Amino acid sequence: MRYYIGSKPDNASFYQQNIRRHWEIENKLHWALDVDFQEDADRKRNKNAVQNFPLANKVALNILKNDQTKNISIRRKMNIAALDLNCLLVLMKF
């Protein structure tokens, strides 16, 4: 059970909907980063790497999500881009 303090005199269902909406968005982002980029299995210890790699993963995820050339999964787009330089350049818009 969690308790929340708010300044608005709304009822509990208002807070319940907003809290669930917030966690739904958070979970979708972290699920994609964990499944496609295996962030939970990451073992980096260097301070700079620990800060920079999650940022790079989020940038890469946004690039892959915004790609409209093929209607395929993020993982498949990653694999194709890793094997084909032309596809990678199209994703990077060079």
Phi, psi and omega in degrees: 000140178237148177244140180234145178246131180222160181262353180268140182276031180284168181277174185295327182294328176298312180294320180300315180296315181293320179294316178296320178297318179298312183289331176297316178295314180300315183293324178296318180294311184290328177297314180297318179294322181287315183287312185278327183248001180049048182295327181291335180271000184291136183241026180293140180241338180296133185302316181293319180295320180298326180274324188277322184296317176300324177295315178297322178296320179293321177297313180297319179298318178295320177298314181292322179292325182280349180290124181251007185290322180225142179265073180230171184291161178300315181300318181293320177299320178298315181295318179296316180295327179290332183263341186232112182298321180297319178295319178299318180293325176295316178298320181279354178060046175261000000 
